[in-house]
Amino acid sequence: MTLSAQQTNTAIDVSFDIEKLRTALQAYQPAPRNPKKDAFIALYPIIRQRMSDGLTVKQLQKLLAENDLSISHATLMRYIKEARDQSNELSPPASAMQQAFSAAQ
């Protein structure tokens, strides 16, 4: 049994501008996947403050809808939970902050 080796031309002559591609990739901004969620997350710090002042979820949902951000109750609850979880991940526990402050003094 004899094996024959076929030579293929793997180096195809294609010209392109690598810097142009690099610039295009760096400038690329994907469209928001979920603009309602993005808006809610951006507003979450003030939403959290208003809710701690007594704003209810039902009032929040109505206020958002009156201002062109209609979100179902279930989705709003999910956004609140996700935003709260994300907020807790970004901020260290208060005790750790207090320990760091005490150590600095």
Order of alpha helices (4+ residues) and beta strands (2+ residues): alpha-alpha-alpha-alpha-alpha
